[in-house]
């Protein structure tokens, strides 16, 4: 965990503690029946699309502009 938050964020930022972490993990479990059901690939794609705001937020926090 970082000792202080990323540059550009105010010291009183409401989610500063979360920004100090160096590693983030998101996961989702799928049942066997969900994997075997039709439309599973579409479900996975939608799940990944749902992570885009998180990735954008973290890239901003680290001042990375590669996804813009």
Beta strands, then each sheet from edge to edge (+ up, - down):
end
